[in-house]
Amino acid sequence: MRYADSRAYVVPESLDGLTGPASGVVELPPHLDWSEQHVYDLDDPAQAGLMYERVIREAASPRDLATYLNAERLARLWNRLHLPARVRRQWESAFPTLARTA
């Protein structure tokens, strides 16, 4: 069994609570991104996608998701995010509108 298949992922109760920044520069805390590249320019689509992938995979609480993700930006990025299949299924099951954006 792979790690991605056994770990718990956080899924928000509502996309409406995802009110993080949609643009600008964001620095993630070490519990979300312990790499050297922990600062992301959300105005660069590639960096925004990478940050969203990391936050979705590593979030420890719904607060992490609400702080760093923006619902409108998430919907625009969703089909380009590289996520473990299990976390993608969990999010799309909770929010079918995401699956329809793909």
MMTF fields as JSON, N, C-alpha, C and O atoms, coordinates in Angstrom:
{
  "mmtfVersion": "1.0.0",
  "mmtfProducer": "UNKNOWN",
  "numBonds": 407,
  "numAtoms": 408,
  "numGroups": 102,
  "numChains": 1,
  "numModels": 1,
  "chainsPerModel": [1],
  "groupsPerChain": [102],
  "chainIdList": ["A"],
  "bondAtomList": [4, 2, 8, 6, 12, 10, 16, 14, 20, 18, 24, 22, 28, 26, 32, 30, 36, 34, 40, 38, 44, 42, 48, 46, 52, 50, 56, 54, 60, 58, 64, 62, 68, 66, 72, 70, 76, 74, 80, 78, 84, 82, 88, 86, 92, 90, 96, 94, 100, 98, 104, 102, 108, 106, 112, 110, 116, 114, 120, 118, 124, 122, 128, 126, 132, 130, 136, 134, 140, 138, 144, 142, 148, 146, 152, 150, 156, 154, 160, 158, 164, 162, 168, 166, 172, 170, 176, 174, 180, 178, 184, 182, 188, 186, 192, 190, 196, 194, 200, 198, 204, 202, 208, 206, 212, 210, 216, 214, 220, 218, 224, 222, 228, 226, 232, 230, 236, 234, 240, 238, 244, 242, 248, 246, 252, 250, 256, 254, 260, 258, 264, 262, 268, 266, 272, 270, 276, 274, 280, 278, 284, 282, 288, 286, 292, 290, 296, 294, 300, 298, 304, 302, 308, 306, 312, 310, 316, 314, 320, 318, 324, 322, 328, 326, 332, 330, 336, 334, 340, 338, 344, 342, 348, 346, 352, 350, 356, 354, 360, 358, 364, 362, 368, 366, 372, 370, 376, 374, 380, 378, 384, 382, 388, 386, 392, 390, 396, 394, 400, 398, 404, 402],
  "bondOrderList": [1, 1, 1, 1, 1, 1, 1, 1, 1, 1, 1, 1, 1, 1, 1, 1, 1, 1, 1, 1, 1, 1, 1, 1, 1, 1, 1, 1, 1, 1, 1, 1, 1, 1, 1, 1, 1, 1, 1, 1, 1, 1, 1, 1, 1, 1, 1, 1, 1, 1, 1, 1, 1, 1, 1, 1, 1, 1, 1, 1, 1, 1, 1, 1, 1, 1, 1, 1, 1, 1, 1, 1, 1, 1, 1, 1, 1, 1, 1, 1, 1, 1, 1, 1, 1, 1, 1, 1, 1, 1, 1, 1, 1, 1, 1, 1, 1, 1, 1, 1, 1],
  "groupList": [{"groupName": "MET", "atomNameList": ["N", "CA", "C", "O"], "elementList": ["N", "C", "C", "O"], "formalChargeList": [0, 0, 0, 0], "bondAtomList": [1, 0, 2, 1, 3, 2], "bondOrderList": [1, 1, 2], "singleLetterCode": "M", "chemCompType": "L-PEPTIDE LINKING"}, {"groupName": "ARG", "atomNameList": ["N", "CA", "C", "O"], "elementList": ["N", "C", "C", "O"], "formalChargeList": [0, 0, 0, 0], "bondAtomList": [1, 0, 2, 1, 3, 2], "bondOrderList": [1, 1, 2], "singleLetterCode": "R", "chemCompType": "L-PEPTIDE LINKING"}, {"groupName": "TYR", "atomNameList": ["N", "CA", "C", "O"], "elementList": ["N", "C", "C", "O"], "formalChargeList": [0, 0, 0, 0], "bondAtomList": [1, 0, 2, 1, 3, 2], "bondOrderList": [1, 1, 2], "singleLetterCode": "Y", "chemCompType": "L-PEPTIDE LINKING"}, {"groupName": "ALA", "atomNameList": ["N", "CA", "C", "O"], "elementList": ["N", "C", "C", "O"], "formalChargeList": [0, 0, 0, 0], "bondAtomList": [1, 0, 2, 1, 3, 2], "bondOrderList": [1, 1, 2], "singleLetterCode": "A", "chemCompType": "L-PEPTIDE LINKING"}, {"groupName": "ASP", "atomNameList": ["N", "CA", "C", "O"], "elementList": ["N", "C", "C", "O"], "formalChargeList": [0, 0, 0, 0], "bondAtomList": [1, 0, 2, 1, 3, 2], "bondOrderList": [1, 1, 2], "singleLetterCode": "D", "chemCompType": "L-PEPTIDE LINKING"}, {"groupName": "SER", "atomNameList": ["N", "CA", "C", "O"], "elementList": ["N", "C", "C", "O"], "formalChargeList": [0, 0, 0, 0], "bondAtomList": [1, 0, 2, 1, 3, 2], "bondOrderList": [1, 1, 2], "singleLetterCode": "S", "chemCompType": "L-PEPTIDE LINKING"}, {"groupName": "VAL", "atomNameList": ["N", "CA", "C", "O"], "elementList": ["N", "C", "C", "O"], "formalChargeList": [0, 0, 0, 0], "bondAtomList": [1, 0, 2, 1, 3, 2], "bondOrderList": [1, 1, 2], "singleLetterCode": "V", "chemCompType": "L-PEPTIDE LINKING"}, {"groupName": "PRO", "atomNameList": ["N", "CA", "C", "O"], "elementList": ["N", "C", "C", "O"], "formalChargeList": [0, 0, 0, 0], "bondAtomList": [1, 0, 2, 1, 3, 2], "bondOrderList": [1, 1, 2], "singleLetterCode": "P", "chemCompType": "L-PEPTIDE LINKING"}, {"groupName": "GLU", "atomNameList": ["N", "CA", "C", "O"], "elementList": ["N", "C", "C", "O"], "formalChargeList": [0, 0, 0, 0], "bondAtomList": [1, 0, 2, 1, 3, 2], "bondOrderList": [1, 1, 2], "singleLetterCode": "E", "chemCompType": "L-PEPTIDE LINKING"}, {"groupName": "LEU", "atomNameList": ["N", "CA", "C", "O"], "elementList": ["N", "C", "C", "O"], "formalChargeList": [0, 0, 0, 0], "bondAtomList": [1, 0, 2, 1, 3, 2], "bondOrderList": [1, 1, 2], "singleLetterCode": "L", "chemCompType": "L-PEPTIDE LINKING"}, {"groupName": "GLY", "atomNameList": ["N", "CA", "C", "O"], "elementList": ["N", "C", "C", "O"], "formalChargeList": [0, 0, 0, 0], "bondAtomList": [1, 0, 2, 1, 3, 2], "bondOrderList": [1, 1, 2], "singleLetterCode": "G", "chemCompType": "PEPTIDE LINKING"}, {"groupName": "THR", "atomNameList": ["N", "CA", "C", "O"], "elementList": ["N", "C", "C", "O"], "formalChargeList": [0, 0, 0, 0], "bondAtomList": [1, 0, 2, 1, 3, 2], "bondOrderList": [1, 1, 2], "singleLetterCode": "T", "chemCompType": "L-PEPTIDE LINKING"}, {"groupName": "HIS", "atomNameList": ["N", "CA", "C", "O"], "elementList": ["N", "C", "C", "O"], "formalChargeList": [0, 0, 0, 0], "bondAtomList": [1, 0, 2, 1, 3, 2], "bondOrderList": [1, 1, 2], "singleLetterCode": "H", "chemCompType": "L-PEPTIDE LINKING"}, {"groupName": "TRP", "atomNameList": ["N", "CA", "C", "O"], "elementList": ["N", "C", "C", "O"], "formalChargeList": [0, 0, 0, 0], "bondAtomList": [1, 0, 2, 1, 3, 2], "bondOrderList": [1, 1, 2], "singleLetterCode": "W", "chemCompType": "L-PEPTIDE LINKING"}, {"groupName": "GLN", "atomNameList": ["N", "CA", "C", "O"], "elementList": ["N", "C", "C", "O"], "formalChargeList": [0, 0, 0, 0], "bondAtomList": [1, 0, 2, 1, 3, 2], "bondOrderList": [1, 1, 2], "singleLetterCode": "Q", "chemCompType": "L-PEPTIDE LINKING"}, {"groupName": "ILE", "atomNameList": ["N", "CA", "C", "O"], "elementList": ["N", "C", "C", "O"], "formalChargeList": [0, 0, 0, 0], "bondAtomList": [1, 0, 2, 1, 3, 2], "bondOrderList": [1, 1, 2], "singleLetterCode": "I", "chemCompType": "L-PEPTIDE LINKING"}, {"groupName": "ASN", "atomNameList": ["N", "CA", "C", "O"], "elementList": ["N", "C", "C", "O"], "formalChargeList": [0, 0, 0, 0], "bondAtomList": [1, 0, 2, 1, 3, 2], "bondOrderList": [1, 1, 2], "singleLetterCode": "N", "chemCompType": "L-PEPTIDE LINKING"}, {"groupName": "PHE", "atomNameList": ["N", "CA", "C", "O"], "elementList": ["N", "C", "C", "O"], "formalChargeList": [0, 0, 0, 0], "bondAtomList": [1, 0, 2, 1, 3, 2], "bondOrderList": [1, 1, 2], "singleLetterCode": "F", "chemCompType": "L-PEPTIDE LINKING"}],
  "groupTypeList": [0, 1, 2, 3, 4, 5, 1, 3, 2, 6, 6, 7, 8, 5, 9, 4, 10, 9, 11, 10, 7, 3, 5, 10, 6, 6, 8, 9, 7, 7, 12, 9, 4, 13, 5, 8, 14, 12, 6, 2, 4, 9, 4, 4, 7, 3, 14, 3, 10, 9, 0, 2, 8, 1, 6, 15, 1, 8, 3, 3, 5, 7, 1, 4, 9, 3, 11, 2, 9, 16, 3, 8, 1, 9, 3, 1, 9, 13, 16, 1, 9, 12, 9, 7, 3, 1, 6, 1, 1, 14, 13, 8, 5, 3, 17, 7, 11, 9, 3, 1, 11, 3],
  "groupIdList": [1, 2, 3, 4, 5, 6, 7, 8, 9, 10, 11, 12, 13, 14, 15, 16, 17, 18, 19, 20, 21, 22, 23, 24, 25, 26, 27, 28, 29, 30, 31, 32, 33, 34, 35, 36, 37, 38, 39, 40, 41, 42, 43, 44, 45, 46, 47, 48, 49, 50, 51, 52, 53, 54, 55, 56, 57, 58, 59, 60, 61, 62, 63, 64, 65, 66, 67, 68, 69, 70, 71, 72, 73, 74, 75, 76, 77, 78, 79, 80, 81, 82, 83, 84, 85, 86, 87, 88, 89, 90, 91, 92, 93, 94, 95, 96, 97, 98, 99, 100, 101, 102],
  "secStructList": [7, 7, 2, 2, 2, 2, 1, 7, 7, 7, 7, 7, 1, 7, 4, 4, 4, 7, 5, 7, 7, 1, 1, 1, 3, 3, 3, 7, 7, 6, 6, 6, 7, 7, 1, 1, 7, 7, 3, 3, 3, 6, 6, 1, 2, 2, 2, 2, 2, 2, 2, 2, 2, 2, 2, 2, 2, 2, 7, 7, 1, 2, 2, 2, 2, 2, 2, 2, 7, 5, 2, 2, 2, 2, 2, 2, 2, 4, 4, 4, 7, 7, 7, 7, 2, 2, 2, 2, 2, 2, 2, 2, 2, 2, 7, 2, 2, 2, 2, 2, 2, 7],
  "xCoordList": [0.836, 0.0, 0.882, 1.854, 0.53, 1.274, 0.828, -0.303, 1.74, 1.45, 0.224, -0.634, 0.143, -0.97, -2.312, -3.347, -2.301, -3.537, -3.982, -5.127, -3.094, -3.454, -3.544, -4.114, -3.005, -3.0, -4.354, -5.138, -4.609, -5.851, -5.654, -4.635, -6.627, -6.601, -7.735, -8.787, -7.517, -8.53, -9.34, -8.787, -10.66, -11.575, -12.474, -13.033, -12.627, -13.462, -14.942, -15.366, -15.721, -17.162, -17.824, -18.84, -17.24, -17.81, -16.689, -15.674, -16.878, -15.909, -16.022, -15.064, -17.174, -17.385, -16.413, -16.118, -15.915, -14.981, -13.556, -12.7, -13.281, -11.927, -11.75, -12.04, -11.272, -11.204, -9.771, -9.532, -8.829, -7.428, -7.166, -8.069, -5.936, -5.593, -5.701, -5.424, -6.111, -6.193, -5.024, -4.791, -4.292, -3.145, -2.129, -2.381, -0.972, 0.077, 1.034, 0.982, 1.898, 2.92, 2.495, 2.074, 2.614, 2.227, 3.404, 4.062, 3.66, 4.689, 3.981, 3.247, 4.209, 3.592, 4.416, 5.644, 3.737, 4.453, 5.089, 4.683, 6.077, 6.8, 5.923, 6.263, 4.825, 4.006, 3.281, 2.789, 3.214, 2.621, 3.668, 3.446, 4.794, 5.848, 7.2, 7.568, 7.918, 9.222, 10.368, 11.534, 10.037, 11.07, 11.67, 11.19, 12.721, 13.329, 12.406, 12.464, 11.557, 10.614, 9.291, 8.361, 9.197, 7.97, 7.268, 6.315, 7.753, 7.147, 6.638, 7.369, 5.376, 4.739, 4.124, 3.497, 4.312, 3.683, 2.405, 2.456, 1.271, 0.003, -0.389, -1.323, 0.317, 0.045, 0.712, 0.458, 1.55, 2.17, 1.366, 1.414, 0.63, -0.225, 0.507, -0.056, 1.736, 2.49, 2.78, 2.633, 3.189, 3.455, 2.168, 2.152, 1.089, -0.199, -0.632, -1.069, -0.512, -0.887, -0.061, -0.597, 1.232, 2.111, 1.734, 1.691, 1.463, 1.076, -0.248, -0.379, -1.215, -2.502, -2.329, -2.941, -1.517, -1.253, -0.677, -1.11, 0.282, 0.926, -0.047, -0.089, -0.822, -1.768, -2.815, -3.129, -3.355, -4.378, -3.797, -4.458, -2.576, -1.965, -1.551, -1.661, -1.08, -0.451, -1.292, -0.869, -2.453, -3.264, -3.515, -3.877, -3.315, -3.535, -4.92, -5.382, -5.577, -6.884, -7.652, -7.064, -8.964, -9.737, -9.248, -9.377, -8.695, -8.188, -7.043, -6.958, -6.165, -5.097, -5.698, -5.232, -6.724, -7.356, -7.979, -7.806, -8.701, -9.382, -8.395, -8.677, -7.252, -6.258, -5.517, -5.201, -5.238, -4.351, -5.024, -4.428, -6.24, -6.922, -8.058, -8.696, -8.295, -9.372, -10.305, -9.853, -11.594, -12.538, -12.582, -12.59, -12.61, -12.668, -11.384, -11.423, -10.271, -8.981, -8.857, -8.345, -9.317, -9.287, -10.072, -9.603, -11.246, -12.067, -11.348, -11.429, -10.644, -9.916, -8.698, -8.335, -8.078, -6.866, -7.146, -6.296, -8.306, -8.578, -8.132, -7.448, -8.502, -8.204, -6.723, -6.31, -5.908, -4.466, -3.655, -2.437, -4.32, -3.589, -3.217, -4.028, -1.989, -1.507, -1.671, -0.874, -2.721, -3.064, -3.161, -3.463, -2.906, -3.151, -4.614, -5.509, -4.843, -6.198, -7.199, -8.337, -6.794, -7.712, -8.161, -9.344, -7.253, -7.64, -8.503, -9.445, -8.195, -9.036, -10.455, -11.424, -10.586, -11.918, -12.668, -13.866, -11.968, -12.616, -13.16, -14.298, -12.351, -12.784, -13.923, -14.902, -13.816, -14.85, -16.138, -17.222, -16.035, -17.226, -17.949, -19.177, -17.175, -17.757, -18.243, -19.217, -17.56, -17.864, -17.917, -16.949, -19.028, -19.156, -18.885, -18.517, -19.056, -18.783, -17.317, -17.003, -16.417, -15.002, -14.794, -14.055, -15.442, -15.296, -15.836, -15.324, -16.842, -17.43, -16.559, -16.731, -15.617, -14.733, -13.63, -12.983, -13.405, -12.31, -12.629, -11.817],
  "yCoordList": [-1.179, 0.0, 1.244, 1.335, 2.182, 3.441, 4.377, 4.304, 5.257, 6.241, 7.086, 7.328, 7.533, 8.383, 7.683, 8.339, 6.34, 5.578, 5.391, 5.012, 5.652, 5.399, 6.659, 6.619, 7.742, 8.948, 9.632, 9.477, 10.389, 11.152, 12.515, 13.176, 12.915, 14.229, 15.071, 14.543, 16.351, 17.267, 17.768, 18.195, 17.707, 18.243, 19.24, 18.915, 20.45, 21.434, 21.061, 20.266, 21.637, 21.4, 22.118, 21.664, 23.25, 24.07, 24.777, 25.15, 24.954, 25.735, 27.221, 27.974, 27.637, 29.042, 29.524, 30.716, 28.609, 28.977, 29.163, 29.583, 28.855, 28.996, 30.434, 30.767, 31.273, 32.706, 33.227, 34.408, 32.346, 32.75, 33.648, 33.917, 34.108, 35.04, 34.379, 33.191, 35.188, 34.714, 35.23, 34.765, 36.193, 36.741, 37.231, 37.229, 37.652, 38.132, 37.026, 35.917, 37.333, 36.399, 35.816, 36.54, 34.489, 33.779, 32.951, 32.266, 33.021, 32.179, 31.133, 31.468, 29.868, 28.787, 28.474, 28.561, 28.109, 27.717, 26.339, 25.584, 26.007, 24.737, 23.485, 22.486, 23.503, 22.284, 22.016, 20.909, 23.024, 22.826, 22.661, 21.95, 23.307, 23.223, 23.416, 24.528, 22.339, 22.372, 22.471, 22.349, 22.692, 22.811, 24.217, 25.117, 24.374, 25.695, 26.655, 27.866, 26.113, 26.955, 26.98, 26.258, 27.784, 27.87, 29.208, 29.531, 29.986, 31.263, 31.141, 30.71, 31.525, 31.335, 32.636, 33.371, 32.905, 34.039, 33.526, 32.846, 33.854, 33.344, 33.94, 33.46, 34.978, 35.536, 34.717, 34.951, 33.774, 32.832, 31.529, 30.868, 31.145, 29.955, 28.682, 27.874, 28.494, 27.29, 27.289, 26.258, 28.436, 28.512, 28.384, 27.752, 28.985, 28.871, 27.407, 26.935, 26.695, 25.282, 24.461, 23.617, 24.699, 23.972, 24.253, 23.331, 25.506, 25.828, 25.161, 24.622, 25.187, 24.556, 23.05, 22.474, 22.422, 20.985, 20.71, 19.783, 21.501, 21.276, 21.503, 20.714, 22.56, 22.846, 21.74, 21.284, 21.304, 20.246, 18.95, 18.255, 18.62, 17.368, 17.44, 16.443, 18.589, 18.672, 19.341, 19.37, 19.872, 20.582, 19.707, 18.536, 20.3, 19.602, 19.894, 19.203, 20.915, 21.309, 22.076, 22.552, 22.195, 23.024, 24.479, 25.176, 24.922, 26.296, 26.506, 27.563, 25.511, 25.612, 25.845, 26.703, 25.084, 25.211, 26.598, 27.243, 27.051, 28.343, 29.501, 30.511, 29.354, 30.425, 30.571, 31.687, 29.46, 29.502, 29.224, 29.484, 28.708, 28.422, 29.413, 29.874, 29.725, 30.609, 29.793, 29.197, 29.762, 28.89, 29.155, 28.21, 30.405, 30.713, 30.296, 29.745, 30.558, 30.172, 28.651, 28.102, 27.973, 26.515, 25.936, 25.013, 26.471, 25.966, 26.134, 25.261, 27.255, 27.484, 26.566, 26.178, 26.224, 25.401, 23.902, 23.106, 23.509, 22.126, 21.097, 20.134, 21.282, 20.24, 20.147, 19.206, 21.106, 21.058, 20.61, 20.453, 20.405, 20.016, 18.547, 17.7, 18.249, 16.873, 16.438, 16.794, 15.659, 15.234, 13.714, 13.076, 13.133, 11.699, 11.398, 12.176, 10.274, 9.936, 9.943, 10.38, 9.47, 9.388, 10.763, 10.96, 11.704, 13.043, 13.725, 14.443, 13.509, 14.075, 13.513, 14.266, 12.218, 11.606, 12.166, 12.436, 12.34, 12.877, 14.279, 14.582, 15.126, 16.493, 16.506, 17.227, 15.728, 15.723, 15.091, 15.452, 14.157, 13.579, 14.614, 14.702, 15.39, 16.432, 17.625, 18.281, 17.905, 19.084, 18.697, 18.915, 18.128, 17.678, 18.786, 18.491, 20.036, 21.13, 21.137, 21.548, 20.688, 20.614, 19.604, 19.865, 18.466, 17.431, 17.943, 17.575, 18.769, 19.295, 20.369, 20.682, 20.947, 21.971, 21.323, 21.989, 20.029, 19.327, 19.087, 18.508],
  "zCoordList": [0.0, 0.0, 0.0, 0.75, -0.842, -0.907, 0.206, 0.686, 0.604, 1.65, 1.289, 2.138, 0.04, -0.394, -0.259, -0.14, -0.276, -0.157, 1.282, 1.53, 2.233, 3.626, 4.487, 5.577, 4.026, 4.861, 4.841, 3.905, 5.894, 5.983, 5.327, 5.532, 4.551, 3.919, 4.506, 4.866, 4.596, 5.094, 3.903, 2.89, 4.049, 3.034, 3.752, 4.799, 3.211, 3.898, 3.855, 3.016, 4.762, 4.743, 3.582, 3.056, 3.182, 2.119, 1.373, 1.962, 0.095, -0.675, -0.333, -0.51, 0.149, 0.495, 1.563, 1.639, 2.388, 3.443, 2.973, 3.751, 1.702, 1.167, 0.697, -0.452, 1.599, 1.327, 1.327, 1.577, 1.049, 0.991, -0.204, -0.996, -0.335, -1.413, -2.793, -2.959, -3.772, -5.151, -5.977, -7.093, -5.427, -6.141, -5.118, -3.913, -5.63, -4.748, -4.342, -4.875, -3.405, -2.939, -1.597, -0.694, -1.48, -0.26, 0.227, -0.555, 1.516, 2.138, 2.991, 3.92, 2.666, 3.433, 4.67, 4.643, 5.76, 6.97, 6.787, 5.903, 7.611, 7.45, 7.508, 6.875, 8.234, 8.288, 6.966, 6.742, 6.091, 4.77, 3.682, 2.701, 3.851, 2.838, 3.511, 3.892, 3.648, 4.315, 3.313, 3.687, 2.037, 1.011, 1.017, 1.705, 0.238, 0.1, -0.637, -0.426, -1.499, -2.24, -1.487, -1.847, -0.472, 0.317, 0.122, 0.831, -0.853, -1.214, -2.645, -3.537, -2.859, -4.161, -4.652, -3.889, -5.922, -6.58, -7.239, -8.263, -6.652, -7.156, -8.507, -9.149, -8.936, -10.248, -11.357, -12.539, -10.984, -11.919, -11.817, -10.78, -12.864, -12.789, -12.355, -11.617, -12.796, -12.412, -10.91, -10.253, -10.364, -8.924, -8.12, -7.064, -8.618, -7.918, -7.85, -6.801, -8.964, -8.98, -8.014, -7.295, -7.993, -7.076, -5.625, -4.811, -5.295, -3.93, -3.564, -2.466, -4.452, -4.166, -3.966, -3.067, -4.778, -4.606, -3.222, -2.538, -2.819, -1.515, -0.374, 0.57, -0.446, 0.637, 0.726, 1.826, -0.392, -0.377, 0.174, 0.946, -0.212, 0.27, 1.731, 2.445, 2.195, 3.506, 4.589, 5.745, 4.265, 5.256, 6.484, 6.372, 7.642, 8.902, 9.472, 10.38, 8.938, 9.465, 8.394, 7.423, 8.571, 7.646, 7.638, 6.632, 8.748, 8.808, 7.809, 7.184, 7.656, 6.656, 5.274, 4.524, 4.943, 3.629, 3.47, 2.436, 4.489, 4.423, 4.327, 3.682, 4.959, 4.983, 3.665, 3.251, 3.006, 1.838, 0.503, -0.542, 0.504, -0.755, -0.979, -0.033, -2.226, -2.625, -3.524, -4.502, -3.204, -3.91, -5.41, -6.198, -5.814, -7.246, -7.954, -9.054, -7.329, -7.926, -7.974, -8.95, -6.936, -6.906, -8.086, -8.752, -8.337, -9.445, -10.779, -11.644, -10.949, -12.206, -12.346, -13.456, -11.229, -11.263, -11.21, -11.609, -10.732, -10.345, -11.386, -11.04, -12.638, -13.642, -13.978, -14.655, -13.517, -13.788, -12.575, -12.667, -11.441, -10.23, -10.269, -10.646, -9.878, -9.777, -8.33, -7.462, -8.088, -6.733, -6.684, -7.693, -5.514, -5.381, -5.726, -5.396, -6.387, -6.844, -5.695, -5.869, -4.538, -3.396, -2.923, -2.642, -2.831, -2.384, -3.448, -3.112, -4.709, -5.774, -5.677, -5.782, -5.48, -5.351, -4.142, -4.224, -3.023, -1.824, -2.073, -1.716, -2.681, -2.946, -3.965, -3.776, -5.033, -6.067, -5.568, -6.027, -4.64, -4.037, -3.175, -3.189, -2.432, -1.581, -2.398, -2.029, -3.51, -4.327, -5.803, -6.532, -6.25, -7.64, -8.66, -9.797, -8.282, -9.222, -9.649, -10.766, -8.773, -9.149, -10.277, -11.227, -10.165, -11.203, -12.536, -13.593, -12.495, -13.73, -14.364, -15.542, -13.598, -14.179, -14.989, -15.796, -14.786, -15.462, -16.917, -17.639]
}
